[in-house]
Amino acid sequence: MNRRCTRKAAAGFTLLELLVAVAIVIVLASITFQGFTNMVQSANLTRATQKIKDLGQAFVDYTSDHGGRLPLENADIPNISGGDEDWIVAASEEAEEAWYNVLPDRMGYRTVAQLGEDNAPGTFYEGSYPTYLGGAPYFKSEKKLERPYFAIGMNSRLQRRAPDGYKDPGTLASIQQPVSTVIFLERGLPKDKKQSKAQRKFNGSPKANPRAFAARHNQKGVLLFVDGHTEVRRVPELIKASGEIITPEDQAPGTSIVWSRDPDDDPNVEPGAE
């Protein structure tokens, strides 16, 4: 009887050891997975920051060669929405000065217009293309080839359409606070996760306001400023829970973000369809 009890105790102890070992493996796997996820996110953030910086340099170079004039945020067609900016629109006369055509050209790449004309839309989604961001949730299916889905957007508050339909592109000199004014931001794609109920228009348009900001890197995203520096920010730093864009007077000194060429202009006044 004593031997039977000893065997049962030994068997019970062995089972306990097994459970402890399984628990340890699960914890280690979880730590390893989280570490790998953090490493991937860090790498994606580094690449996204560099790509946006490269676009910013091309942006400044373009303005230098065009009398200070800014490239357009999208095709100069009144009331165009993000979902309408397909390959045909990108290759239209109205899109000749759009940033996604003039900046890649300056960087030695085919423009978005040329990709559509050459029937090579897949190139837009290759890692080497200047507007492609690793970690952005592009469609996996052929749906992504229907039109260019941008994971980077030009700040739509830099250019306003007048009542007569004219959109003034503005000049670099007209931006009064270059250190605080955003040029480009990571923008939401249809499959991006929203961090706030106030976020909207995750449609992959080539332009974006702060409500379309994508926080892909541990709930943070990249902003590029006119002076060439980048900042990694969270959604609550850009918009309120109500959806209102946070203005400089609502921000702490030294941390303010400006969205319009004149910092006194209210960025919450809609400049047209986005």
DOPA-350969 format. One record per atom (N, C-alpha, C): atom name; z, x, y. Coordinates in steps of 0.02 Angstrom, whole numbers, plus 50000, padded with zeros to 5 digits. Atoms other than C-alpha are relative to their C-alpha. Example, Ala and Ser with C-alpha at 12.3 -4.5 7.8 and 13.67 -1.06 7.14 Angstrom:
2
[N; [50000; 50045; 49941]] [CA; [50390; 50615; 49775]] [C; [50000; 50045; 50060]] [N; [49997; 49958; 49941]] [CA; [50357; 50684; 49947]] [C; [50037; 49961; 50055]] 
% end
This chain:
274
[N; [50000; 50042; 49940]] [CA; [50000; 50000; 50000]] [C; [50000; 50044; 50063]] [N; [49999; 49955; 49944]] [CA; [50040; 50143; 50117]] [C; [49932; 50032; 50012]] [N; [50066; 49969; 49993]] [CA; [49871; 50224; 50080]] [C; [49951; 49951; 50031]] [N; [50045; 50050; 49971]] [CA; [49781; 50059; 50120]] [C; [50013; 49994; 50075]] [N; [49984; 50005; 49929]] [CA; [49872; 50048; 50287]] [C; [49974; 50060; 50038]] [N; [50024; 49939; 49968]] [CA; [49828; 50228; 50325]] [C; [49924; 49997; 50010]] [N; [50073; 50006; 49994]] [CA; [49644; 50194; 50289]] [C; [49981; 49951; 50055]] [N; [50015; 50050; 49948]] [CA; [49645; 50038; 50399]] [C; [50013; 50029; 50070]] [N; [49985; 49970; 49935]] [CA; [49728; 50135; 50540]] [C; [49947; 50050; 50020]] [N; [50053; 49951; 49986]] [CA; [49602; 50274; 50522]] [C; [49936; 49966; 50021]] [N; [50061; 50036; 49984]] [CA; [49459; 50149; 50524]] [C; [50005; 49970; 50070]] [N; [49991; 50028; 49934]] [CA; [49531; 50062; 50677]] [C; [49996; 50052; 50054]] [N; [50003; 49946; 49951]] [CA; [49551; 50226; 50768]] [C; [49928; 50023; 50010]] [N; [50070; 49980; 49996]] [CA; [49371; 50272; 50728]] [C; [49960; 49950; 50041]] [N; [50034; 50052; 49961]] [CA; [49310; 50106; 50799]] [C; [50018; 50007; 50074]] [N; [49979; 49991; 49930]] [CA; [49412; 50135; 50958]] [C; [49964; 50060; 50031]] [N; [50036; 49942; 49976]] [CA; [49336; 50307; 50974]] [C; [49928; 49984; 50017]] [N; [50070; 50020; 49989]] [CA; [49164; 50231; 50957]] [C; [49992; 49960; 50064]] [N; [50003; 50041; 49939]] [CA; [49199; 50104; 51093]] [C; [50009; 50042; 50062]] [N; [49990; 49955; 49943]] [CA; [49264; 50239; 51209]] [C; [49938; 50041; 50013]] [N; [50061; 49959; 49993]] [CA; [49111; 50346; 51175]] [C; [49943; 49959; 50031]] [N; [50053; 50043; 49972]] [CA; [48994; 50200; 51211]] [C; [50013; 49988; 50075]] [N; [49983; 50012; 49930]] [CA; [49087; 50164; 51373]] [C; [49984; 50061; 50043]] [N; [50015; 49938; 49963]] [CA; [49072; 50346; 51426]] [C; [49926; 50009; 50010]] [N; [50073; 49994; 49995]] [CA; [48886; 50347; 51388]] [C; [49972; 49952; 50053]] [N; [50024; 50050; 49951]] [CA; [48861; 50188; 51491]] [C; [50016; 50024; 50072]] [N; [49981; 49976; 49933]] [CA; [48957; 50262; 51639]] [C; [49956; 50059; 50021]] [N; [50042; 49942; 49985]] [CA; [48861; 50426; 51629]] [C; [49928; 49979; 50015]] [N; [50068; 50024; 49989]] [CA; [48695; 50333; 51616]] [C; [49994; 49967; 50069]] [N; [50000; 50034; 49935]] [CA; [48742; 50228; 51768]] [C; [50001; 50051; 50057]] [N; [49996; 49947; 49949]] [CA; [48788; 50384; 51868]] [C; [49933; 50036; 50005]] [N; [50064; 49964; 50001]] [CA; [48628; 50471; 51814]] [C; [49945; 49957; 50032]] [N; [50051; 50045; 49971]] [CA; [48521; 50319; 51858]] [C; [50008; 49995; 50075]] [N; [49989; 50006; 49928]] [CA; [48603; 50301; 52028]] [C; [49981; 50065; 50036]] [N; [50019; 49936; 49971]] [CA; [48581; 50486; 52061]] [C; [49925; 50008; 50003]] [N; [50073; 49996; 50000]] [CA; [48398; 50476; 52012]] [C; [49971; 49954; 50053]] [N; [50023; 50048; 49949]] [CA; [48374; 50322; 52122]] [C; [50009; 50028; 50070]] [N; [49987; 49970; 49935]] [CA; [48455; 50410; 52269]] [C; [49951; 50057; 50015]] [N; [50046; 49943; 49992]] [CA; [48345; 50563; 52240]] [C; [49930; 49974; 50018]] [N; [50066; 50029; 49986]] [CA; [48186; 50456; 52237]] [C; [49998; 49971; 50071]] [N; [49998; 50030; 49933]] [CA; [48239; 50361; 52394]] [C; [50000; 50054; 50054]] [N; [49998; 49946; 49952]] [CA; [48278; 50524; 52483]] [C; [49931; 50033; 50007]] [N; [50067; 49971; 49999]] [CA; [48107; 50595; 52435]] [C; [49951; 49954; 50037]] [N; [50044; 50048; 49966]] [CA; [48019; 50436; 52493]] [C; [50014; 49998; 50075]] [N; [49981; 49999; 49929]] [CA; [48115; 50441; 52658]] [C; [49971; 50062; 50034]] [N; [50026; 49938; 49972]] [CA; [48065; 50622; 52686]] [C; [49925; 49996; 50010]] [N; [50073; 50005; 49995]] [CA; [47881; 50586; 52651]] [C; [49980; 49949; 50053]] [N; [50015; 50052; 49950]] [CA; [47882; 50427; 52756]] [C; [50010; 50028; 50070]] [N; [49986; 49970; 49934]] [CA; [47960; 50521; 52902]] [C; [49944; 50047; 50021]] [N; [50052; 49953; 49983]] [CA; [47829; 50658; 52894]] [C; [49934; 49966; 50014]] [N; [50063; 50035; 49989]] [CA; [47683; 50537; 52879]] [C; [50000; 49964; 50068]] [N; [49996; 50035; 49935]] [CA; [47742; 50436; 53029]] [C; [49998; 50050; 50057]] [N; [50004; 49948; 49949]] [CA; [47767; 50597; 53128]] [C; [49928; 50023; 50009]] [N; [50070; 49978; 49996]] [CA; [47588; 50650; 53086]] [C; [49958; 49949; 50037]] [N; [50036; 50052; 49963]] [CA; [47523; 50483; 53148]] [C; [50018; 50004; 50074]] [N; [49979; 49995; 49930]] [CA; [47625; 50505; 53306]] [C; [49965; 50057; 50036]] [N; [50035; 49944; 49968]] [CA; [47546; 50675; 53340]] [C; [49928; 49982; 50014]] [N; [50069; 50022; 49989]] [CA; [47373; 50601; 53316]] [C; [49996; 49949; 50056]] [N; [49996; 50050; 49946]] [CA; [47424; 50458; 53432]] [C; [50000; 50035; 50068]] [N; [49996; 49963; 49936]] [CA; [47470; 50580; 53572]] [C; [49935; 50037; 50014]] [N; [50064; 49965; 49992]] [CA; [47312; 50683; 53542]] [C; [49945; 49953; 50023]] [N; [50050; 50050; 49982]] [CA; [47207; 50526; 53554]] [C; [50006; 49982; 50074]] [N; [49990; 50019; 49930]] [CA; [47284; 50476; 53720]] [C; [49978; 50056; 50047]] [N; [50020; 49942; 49958]] [CA; [47254; 50652; 53788]] [C; [49925; 50002; 50011]] [N; [50073; 49998; 49996]] [CA; [47068; 50636; 53753]] [C; [49970; 49936; 50028]] [N; [50025; 50064; 49975]] [CA; [47054; 50459; 53822]] [C; [50034; 49979; 50064]] [N; [49971; 50015; 49935]] [CA; [47130; 50472; 53994]] [C; [50069; 49969; 49997]] [N; [49933; 50028; 50007]] [CA; [47302; 50426; 53930]] [C; [50002; 49932; 49967]] [N; [50002; 50067; 50028]] [CA; [47243; 50260; 53857]] [C; [50025; 49998; 49928]] [N; [49972; 50008; 50067]] [CA; [47336; 50199; 53702]] [C; [49947; 49970; 49954]] [N; [50043; 50036; 50048]] [CA; [47242; 50150; 53544]] [C; [50026; 49929; 49993]] [N; [49980; 50070; 50007]] [CA; [47246; 49965; 53505]] [C; [50043; 49991; 49938]] [N; [49955; 50014; 50057]] [CA; [47379; 49892; 53390]] [C; [49962; 49968; 49942]] [N; [50042; 50031; 50052]] [CA; [47245; 49794; 53294]] [C; [49933; 49983; 50032]] [N; [50065; 50021; 49973]] [CA; [47071; 49719; 53317]] [C; [50012; 49957; 50061]] [N; [49991; 50037; 49938]] [CA; [47054; 49650; 53493]] [C; [49966; 49932; 49996]] [N; [50025; 50068; 50010]] [CA; [47024; 49471; 53437]] [C; [50058; 49953; 50013]] [N; [49944; 50044; 49985]] [CA; [47134; 49335; 53515]] [C; [50021; 49959; 49939]] [N; [49969; 50043; 50051]] [CA; [47252; 49244; 53395]] [C; [49988; 50024; 49929]] [N; [50008; 49976; 50068]] [CA; [47211; 49353; 53246]] [C; [50069; 50010; 49970]] [N; [49936; 49992; 50034]] [CA; [47353; 49352; 53119]] [C; [49994; 50057; 49950]] [N; [49999; 49944; 50046]] [CA; [47405; 49486; 52997]] [C; [49957; 49987; 49939]] [N; [50039; 50016; 50059]] [CA; [47324; 49396; 52852]] [C; [49925; 49998; 50011]] [N; [50071; 50003; 49986]] [CA; [47156; 49391; 52940]] [C; [49968; 50069; 50009]] [N; [50026; 49933; 49985]] [CA; [47140; 49579; 52967]] [C; [49976; 50033; 49934]] [N; [50027; 49974; 50063]] [CA; [47032; 49614; 52814]] [C; [49952; 50058; 50014]] [N; [50045; 49943; 49993]] [CA; [46902; 49750; 52783]] [C; [49944; 49986; 50050]] [N; [50055; 50018; 49955]] [CA; [46769; 49655; 52880]] [C; [50024; 50005; 50072]] [N; [49972; 49996; 49932]] [CA; [46880; 49637; 53034]] [C; [50012; 50073; 50019]] [N; [49986; 49930; 49986]] [CA; [46932; 49820; 53020]] [C; [49937; 50039; 50019]] [N; [50064; 49966; 49985]] [CA; [46748; 49869; 53028]] [C; [49962; 49968; 50058]] [N; [50033; 50035; 49945]] [CA; [46708; 49754; 53174]] [C; [50003; 50042; 50064]] [N; [50001; 49966; 49935]] [CA; [46667; 49811; 53350]] [C; [50068; 49995; 50035]] [N; [49935; 50011; 49967]] [CA; [46834; 49738; 53409]] [C; [50055; 50047; 49973]] [N; [49949; 49957; 50030]] [CA; [46927; 49859; 53295]] [C; [49983; 50074; 50006]] [N; [50021; 49930; 49994]] [CA; [46838; 50020; 53345]] [C; [50055; 50044; 50028]] [N; [49947; 49961; 49970]] [CA; [46987; 50076; 53449]] [C; [50069; 49983; 49971]] [N; [49936; 50015; 50032]] [CA; [47121; 50009; 53332]] [C; [50029; 50065; 49971]] [N; [49967; 49937; 50021]] [CA; [47248; 50142; 53284]] [C; [49982; 50020; 49930]] [N; [50014; 49983; 50070]] [CA; [47207; 50129; 53099]] [C; [49929; 50026; 49989]] [N; [50066; 49969; 50003]] [CA; [47029; 50183; 53137]] [C; [49998; 50067; 50037]] [N; [50006; 49939; 49960]] [CA; [47048; 50312; 53275]] [C; [50047; 50056; 49977]] [N; [49952; 49948; 50018]] [CA; [47202; 50403; 53209]] [C; [49982; 50035; 49934]] [N; [50022; 49964; 50060]] [CA; [47147; 50437; 53029]] [C; [49939; 50044; 50012]] [N; [50059; 49961; 49985]] [CA; [46981; 50497; 53100]] [C; [50020; 50067; 50032]] [N; [49977; 49938; 49968]] [CA; [47072; 50625; 53209]] [C; [50035; 50045; 49950]] [N; [49963; 49962; 50050]] [CA; [47171; 50679; 53056]] [C; [49955; 50025; 49943]] [N; [50047; 49976; 50050]] [CA; [47014; 50713; 52954]] [C; [49990; 49954; 49941]] [N; [50008; 50048; 50054]] [CA; [47016; 50556; 52847]] [C; [49948; 49948; 50019]] [N; [50044; 50057; 49986]] [CA; [46895; 50413; 52829]] [C; [50042; 49945; 50032]] [N; [49964; 50054; 49967]] [CA; [46944; 50268; 52941]] [C; [50005; 49940; 49953]] [N; [49994; 50061; 50040]] [CA; [46998; 50100; 52871]] [C; [49933; 49963; 50000]] [N; [50066; 50031; 49995]] [CA; [46831; 50032; 52933]] [C; [49952; 50032; 49950]] [N; [50046; 49964; 50045]] [CA; [46737; 50165; 52834]] [C; [50017; 49986; 49927]] [N; [49981; 50016; 50069]] [CA; [46837; 50129; 52676]] [C; [49972; 49933; 49979]] [N; [50029; 50065; 50016]] [CA; [46782; 49949; 52685]] [C; [49924; 50002; 49995]] [N; [50072; 49995; 50000]] [CA; [46602; 49992; 52725]] [C; [49974; 50039; 49939]] [N; [50019; 49959; 50058]] [CA; [46596; 50121; 52583]] [C; [50021; 49968; 49934]] [N; [49975; 50034; 50060]] [CA; [46671; 49995; 52461]] [C; [50049; 50045; 49962]] [N; [49951; 49955; 50029]] [CA; [46814; 50115; 52432]] [C; [50071; 49980; 50021]] [N; [49934; 50022; 49976]] [CA; [46970; 50010; 52469]] [C; [50057; 50034; 49963]] [N; [49947; 49968; 50039]] [CA; [47067; 50098; 52331]] [C; [50026; 50063; 50033]] [N; [49979; 49939; 49966]] [CA; [47073; 50255; 52437]] [C; [50057; 49987; 50048]] [N; [49948; 50019; 49953]] [CA; [47184; 50163; 52560]] [C; [50069; 50004; 49967]] [N; [49937; 50001; 50037]] [CA; [47318; 50156; 52424]] [C; [50013; 50064; 49961]] [N; [49987; 49935; 50030]] [CA; [47310; 50339; 52373]] [C; [50053; 50036; 50040]] [N; [49943; 49967; 49969]] [CA; [47461; 50447; 52410]] [C; [49982; 50046; 50058]] [N; [50020; 49953; 49947]] [CA; [47362; 50567; 52519]] [C; [49978; 49965; 50064]] [N; [50026; 50034; 49941]] [CA; [47300; 50433; 52639]] [C; [50057; 49994; 50052]] [N; [49947; 49994; 49950]] [CA; [47394; 50443; 52806]] [C; [50042; 49938; 50012]] [N; [49959; 50061; 49990]] [CA; [47453; 50261; 52809]] [C; [50037; 49978; 49938]] [N; [49968; 50019; 50063]] [CA; [47512; 50255; 52628]] [C; [50070; 50028; 49997]] [N; [49931; 49978; 50007]] [CA; [47699; 50263; 52598]] [C; [50024; 49991; 49928]] [N; [49971; 50006; 50066]] [CA; [47773; 50302; 52429]] [C; [50065; 49961; 50003]] [N; [49940; 50042; 50000]] [CA; [47909; 50178; 52384]] [C; [49988; 49932; 50031]] [N; [50016; 50066; 49973]] [CA; [47827; 50035; 52479]] [C; [49972; 49957; 49944]] [N; [50020; 50043; 50057]] [CA; [47800; 49886; 52362]] [C; [49932; 49967; 50010]] [N; [50068; 50027; 49998]] [CA; [47612; 49866; 52370]] [C; [49988; 49957; 49938]] [N; [50018; 50039; 50058]] [CA; [47535; 49738; 52254]] [C; [49975; 50046; 49945]] [N; [50024; 49961; 50057]] [CA; [47506; 49808; 52080]] [C; [49931; 49979; 49976]] [N; [50063; 50028; 50024]] [CA; [47357; 49697; 52047]] [C; [49942; 50015; 50049]] [N; [50058; 49992; 49957]] [CA; [47183; 49694; 52122]] [C; [50008; 49964; 50067]] [N; [49989; 50037; 49938]] [CA; [47254; 49580; 52256]] [C; [50005; 50048; 50060]] [N; [49991; 49953; 49945]] [CA; [47296; 49734; 52360]] [C; [49933; 50023; 50029]] [N; [50065; 49978; 49977]] [CA; [47110; 49772; 52374]] [C; [49965; 49948; 50044]] [N; [50031; 50052; 49960]] [CA; [47072; 49608; 52462]] [C; [49999; 50018; 50074]] [N; [49996; 49977; 49930]] [CA; [47126; 49684; 52628]] [C; [50049; 50058; 50003]] [N; [49952; 49946; 49994]] [CA; [47223; 49835; 52690]] [C; [50069; 49972; 50017]] [N; [49930; 50019; 49987]] [CA; [47411; 49804; 52678]] [C; [50036; 50061; 50028]] [N; [49969; 49943; 49966]] [CA; [47500; 49917; 52802]] [C; [50076; 50001; 49990]] [N; [49927; 49990; 50005]] [CA; [47674; 49985; 52765]] [C; [50027; 50032; 50063]] [N; [49982; 49973; 49934]] [CA; [47673; 50062; 52940]] [C; [49966; 49955; 50052]] [N; [50030; 50041; 49948]] [CA; [47645; 49957; 53096]] [C; [50011; 50030; 50069]] [N; [49992; 49979; 49931]] [CA; [47615; 49996; 53278]] [C; [50043; 49948; 50036]] [N; [49956; 50044; 49962]] [CA; [47746; 49923; 53394]] [C; [49960; 49951; 50041]] [N; [50041; 50052; 49968]] [CA; [47669; 49758; 53449]] [C; [50023; 49983; 50071]] [N; [49975; 50016; 49933]] [CA; [47775; 49751; 53608]] [C; [49972; 50048; 50053]] [N; [50030; 49954; 49952]] [CA; [47677; 49893; 53689]] [C; [49939; 49970; 50035]] [N; [50061; 50029; 49973]] [CA; [47524; 49784; 53720]] [C; [50006; 49924; 50001]] [N; [49993; 50072; 49991]] [CA; [47525; 49607; 53789]] [C; [49934; 49969; 50020]] [N; [50062; 50034; 49983]] [CA; [47382; 49485; 53799]] [C; [50012; 49954; 50059]] [N; [49994; 50041; 49939]] [CA; [47358; 49404; 53970]] [C; [49975; 49929; 49986]] [N; [50023; 50070; 50009]] [CA; [47328; 49216; 53989]] [C; [49924; 49994; 49994]] [N; [50074; 50005; 50004]] [CA; [47141; 49251; 54011]] [C; [49973; 50032; 49936]] [N; [50021; 49972; 50064]] [CA; [47138; 49334; 53839]] [C; [49994; 50075; 49998]] [N; [50008; 49928; 49999]] [CA; [47129; 49514; 53897]] [C; [50065; 50034; 49978]] [N; [49943; 49960; 50022]] [CA; [47243; 49637; 53809]] [C; [49995; 50069; 50030]] [N; [49998; 49934; 49968]] [CA; [47286; 49787; 53915]] [C; [50028; 50051; 49952]] [N; [49974; 49951; 50048]] [CA; [47301; 49937; 53799]] [C; [50057; 50042; 50028]] [N; [49948; 49960; 49969]] [CA; [47410; 50027; 53925]] [C; [49986; 50074; 49993]] [N; [50007; 49927; 50001]] [CA; [47429; 50213; 53950]] [C; [50066; 50032; 49980]] [N; [49939; 49963; 50018]] [CA; [47551; 50344; 53891]] [C; [50046; 50006; 50061]] [N; [49961; 49993; 49939]] [CA; [47606; 50368; 54072]] [C; [50036; 49936; 50020]] [N; [49969; 50064; 49982]] [CA; [47648; 50183; 54086]] [C; [50063; 49986; 49960]] [N; [49939; 50007; 50040]] [CA; [47785; 50203; 53955]] [C; [50056; 50036; 50037]] [N; [49952; 49972; 49953]] [CA; [47936; 50228; 54066]] [C; [50056; 50040; 49968]] [N; [49946; 49963; 50034]] [CA; [48062; 50289; 53937]] [C; [49975; 50025; 49932]] [N; [50030; 49977; 50063]] [CA; [47966; 50390; 53806]] [C; [50050; 50021; 49947]] [N; [49950; 49978; 50049]] [CA; [48125; 50458; 53725]] [C; [50028; 49941; 49961]] [N; [49968; 50059; 50031]] [CA; [48184; 50280; 53685]] [C; [49950; 49948; 49975]] [N; [50050; 50052; 50014]] [CA; [48020; 50186; 53661]] [C; [49965; 50013; 49933]] [N; [50029; 49995; 50067]] [CA; [47953; 50152; 53485]] [C; [49924; 49996; 50002]] [N; [50072; 50005; 50010]] [CA; [47772; 50186; 53438]] [C; [49985; 49966; 49933]] [N; [50012; 50025; 50068]] [CA; [47773; 50156; 53250]] [C; [50066; 49986; 49965]] [N; [49942; 50016; 50040]] [CA; [47895; 50080; 53127]] [C; [49977; 49982; 49929]] [N; [50015; 50025; 50067]] [CA; [47901; 50047; 52941]] [C; [50001; 49924; 50004]] [N; [50005; 50072; 49995]] [CA; [47844; 49868; 52924]] [C; [49997; 49968; 49931]] [N; [49994; 50034; 50063]] [CA; [47869; 49739; 52789]] [C; [49934; 49979; 49967]] [N; [50054; 50025; 50042]] [CA; [47747; 49701; 52649]] [C; [50025; 49936; 49966]] [N; [49979; 50063; 50031]] [CA; [47747; 49533; 52557]] [C; [50054; 50007; 49946]] [N; [49951; 49991; 50055]] [CA; [47851; 49606; 52413]] [C; [50061; 50040; 50022]] [N; [49941; 49965; 49975]] [CA; [47976; 49699; 52523]] [C; [50061; 49954; 50001]] [N; [49938; 50037; 49997]] [CA; [48157; 49645; 52515]] [C; [50024; 49995; 50072]] [N; [49975; 50010; 49933]] [CA; [48223; 49570; 52676]] [C; [50076; 50011; 50001]] [N; [49929; 49986; 49992]] [CA; [48394; 49626; 52737]] [C; [50035; 49948; 50042]] [N; [49971; 50052; 49957]] [CA; [48420; 49477; 52852]] [C; [49956; 49938; 49997]] [N; [50038; 50063; 50000]] [CA; [48370; 49294; 52854]] [C; [49958; 49994; 50063]] [N; [50037; 50002; 49937]] [CA; [48307; 49326; 53031]] [C; [49934; 50038; 49996]] [N; [50062; 49962; 50006]] [CA; [48170; 49442; 52969]] [C; [49942; 49954; 49979]] [N; [50058; 50041; 50017]] [CA; [47995; 49373; 52954]] [C; [49935; 50039; 50009]] [N; [50068; 49973; 49994]] [CA; [47808; 49407; 52946]] [C; [49994; 50068; 49964]] [N; [50011; 49943; 50043]] [CA; [47814; 49532; 52805]] [C; [49931; 49993; 49968]] [N; [50068; 50015; 50023]] [CA; [47626; 49517; 52792]] [C; [49955; 50062; 49997]] [N; [50041; 49940; 50004]] [CA; [47567; 49698; 52799]] [C; [49950; 50007; 50056]] [N; [50044; 49994; 49942]] [CA; [47485; 49679; 52969]] [C; [50005; 50071; 50029]] [N; [49996; 49934; 49971]] [CA; [47442; 49840; 53062]] [C; [50045; 50005; 50062]] [N; [49952; 50000; 49945]] [CA; [47561; 49789; 53202]] [C; [50064; 49967; 49977]] [N; [49936; 50028; 50022]] [CA; [47744; 49741; 53193]] [C; [50049; 50000; 50058]] [N; [49944; 49999; 49954]] [CA; [47890; 49689; 53299]] [C; [50064; 50013; 49959]] [N; [49939; 49981; 50037]] [CA; [48072; 49730; 53251]] [C; [50020; 49951; 49944]] [N; [49982; 50048; 50052]] [CA; [48088; 49570; 53148]] [C; [49964; 50015; 49934]] [N; [50038; 49982; 50060]] [CA; [47960; 49640; 53026]] [C; [50018; 50070; 49975]] [N; [49978; 49933; 50020]] [CA; [48054; 49806; 53007]] [C; [50020; 50001; 49927]] [N; [49984; 49994; 50071]] [CA; [48064; 49863; 52826]] [C; [50051; 50056; 49990]] [N; [49947; 49951; 50014]] [CA; [48225; 49951; 52771]] [C; [49997; 50017; 49926]] [N; [50015; 49985; 50070]] [CA; [48163; 50028; 52608]] [C; [50044; 50056; 49971]] [N; [49965; 49941; 50022]] [CA; [48276; 50181; 52599]] [C; [50075; 49989; 50005]] [N; [49929; 50016; 50000]] [CA; [48450; 50125; 52552]] [C; [50018; 49958; 50060]] [N; [49992; 50048; 49945]] [CA; [48437; 49983; 52679]] [C; [49988; 50032; 50069]] [N; [50018; 49968; 49938]] [CA; [48366; 50098; 52812]] [C; [49924; 50010; 50003]] [N; [50071; 49988; 49991]] [CA; [48193; 50127; 52885]] [C; [49988; 50048; 50057]] [N; [50017; 49949; 49951]] [CA; [48102; 50248; 52998]] [C; [49967; 49970; 50062]] [N; [50031; 50015; 49936]] [CA; [48059; 50227; 53182]] [C; [49973; 50065; 50030]] [N; [50028; 49942; 49964]] [CA; [47945; 50346; 53279]] [C; [49998; 49984; 50074]] [N; [49997; 50009; 49928]] [CA; [47969; 50368; 53466]] [C; [49945; 50039; 50035]] [N; [50056; 49971; 49963]] [CA; [47844; 50417; 53600]] [C; [50006; 50075; 50007]] [N; [49991; 49928; 49991]] [CA; [47919; 50590; 53623]] [C; [49992; 50039; 49934]] [N; [50014; 49967; 50064]] [CA; [47886; 50626; 53438]] [C; [50059; 50003; 49952]] [N; [49944; 49997; 50047]] [CA; [48060; 50612; 53364]] [C; [50005; 49936; 49960]] [N; [49991; 50058; 50043]] [CA; [48106; 50494; 53224]] [C; [50074; 49984; 49993]] [N; [49931; 50020; 50014]] [CA; [48264; 50396; 53188]] [C; [49999; 49954; 49939]] [N; [49991; 50044; 50058]] [CA; [48325; 50309; 53030]] [C; [50051; 49947; 50020]] [N; [49957; 50054; 49976]] [CA; [48399; 50140; 53074]] [C; [50005; 49944; 49949]] [N; [49989; 50059; 50040]] [CA; [48466; 49982; 52992]] [C; [49976; 49938; 50038]] [N; [50025; 50062; 49969]] [CA; [48404; 49805; 53025]] [C; [50047; 49973; 50053]] [N; [49955; 50027; 49949]] [CA; [48563; 49749; 53118]] [C; [50000; 50039; 50065]] [N; [50004; 49960; 49938]] [CA; [48531; 49888; 53244]] [C; [49939; 49980; 50042]] [N; [50062; 50020; 49966]] [CA; [48363; 49809; 53290]] [C; [49999; 49927; 50020]] [N; [50002; 50072; 49986]] [CA; [48387; 49621; 53281]] [C; [50068; 49969; 49986]] [N; [49938; 50038; 50011]] [CA; [48531; 49498; 53292]] [C; [49990; 49952; 49941]] [N; [50003; 50048; 50055]] [CA; [48573; 49374; 53154]] [C; [49958; 49940; 50019]] [N; [50040; 50056; 49976]] [CA; [48487; 49243; 53263]] [C; [49925; 50015; 50000]] [N; [50070; 49980; 49998]] [CA; [48325; 49342; 53258]] [C; [49979; 50030; 50066]] [N; [50015; 49970; 49935]] [CA; [48334; 49399; 53439]] [C; [49996; 50076; 49994]] [N; [50006; 49928; 49998]] [CA; [48274; 49577; 53467]] [C; [50055; 50027; 50046]] [N; [49946; 49971; 49961]] [CA; [48418; 49684; 53530]] [C; [49971; 50041; 50057]] [N; [50026; 49966; 49940]] [CA; [48384; 49745; 53707]] [C; [50046; 50057; 50020]] [N; [49959; 49942; 49981]] [CA; [48448; 49907; 53787]] [C; [50068; 49983; 50028]] [N; [49934; 50017; 49970]] [CA; [48587; 49819; 53883]] [C; [50051; 49979; 49946]] [N; [49955; 50019; 50054]] [CA; [48659; 49762; 53715]] [C; [50019; 50060; 49956]] [N; [49989; 49942; 50042]] [CA; [48664; 49939; 53645]] [C; [50043; 50053; 50036]] [N; [49957; 49947; 49972]] [CA; [48782; 50085; 53668]] [C; [49957; 50053; 50034]] [N; [50038; 49947; 49965]] [CA; [48726; 50221; 53790]] [C; [49982; 50056; 49951]] [N; [50023; 49946; 50043]] [CA; [48623; 50355; 53703]] [C; [49972; 49977; 49934]] [N; [50026; 50026; 50064]] [CA; [48576; 50242; 53558]] [C; [49948; 49945; 50011]] [N; [50043; 50057; 49985]] [CA; [48464; 50117; 53647]] [C; [49929; 50010; 49976]] [N; [50069; 50000; 50023]] [CA; [48293; 50072; 53580]] [C; [49961; 49954; 50046]] [N; [50042; 50039; 49955]] [CA; [48156; 50011; 53697]] [C; [49935; 49982; 49963]] [N; [50059; 50023; 50036]] [CA; [48010; 49908; 53632]] [C; [49940; 49989; 50045]] [N; [50055; 50013; 49954]] [CA; [47905; 49878; 53788]] [C; [49989; 50061; 50046]] [N; [50014; 49943; 49956]] [CA; [47821; 49999; 53910]] [C; [50048; 50002; 50059]] [N; [49950; 50006; 49947]] [CA; [47937; 49936; 54047]] [C; [50064; 49976; 49966]] [N; [49939; 50020; 50035]] [CA; [48116; 49931; 53978]] [C; [50031; 49935; 50027]] [N; [49974; 50062; 49972]] [CA; [48153; 49783; 54093]] [C; [49964; 49939; 49973]] [N; [50035; 50057; 50030]] [CA; [48024; 49675; 54002]] [C; [50038; 49976; 49938]] [N; [49964; 50028; 50056]] [CA; [48105; 49559; 53877]] [C; [49957; 50001; 49937]] [N; [50041; 49997; 50061]] [CA; [48040; 49601; 53702]] [C; [50001; 49936; 49959]] [N; [49997; 50063; 50036]] [CA; [48089; 49427; 53644]] [C; [49948; 49950; 50024]] [N; [50054; 50043; 49978]] [CA; [47947; 49350; 53744]] [C; [49939; 50016; 49957]] [N; [50054; 49989; 50048]] [CA; [47809; 49327; 53617]] [C; [49935; 50018; 50036]] [N; [50063; 49980; 49969]] [CA; [47649; 49420; 53664]] [C; [49939; 49970; 49966]] [N; [50056; 50029; 50037]] [CA; [47541; 49312; 53550]] [C; [50015; 50001; 49926]] [N; [49990; 50002; 50072]] [CA; [47517; 49294; 53364]] [C; [50013; 50069; 49973]] [N; [49985; 49935; 50030]] [CA; [47591; 49433; 53257]] [C; [49992; 49997; 49925]] 
% end
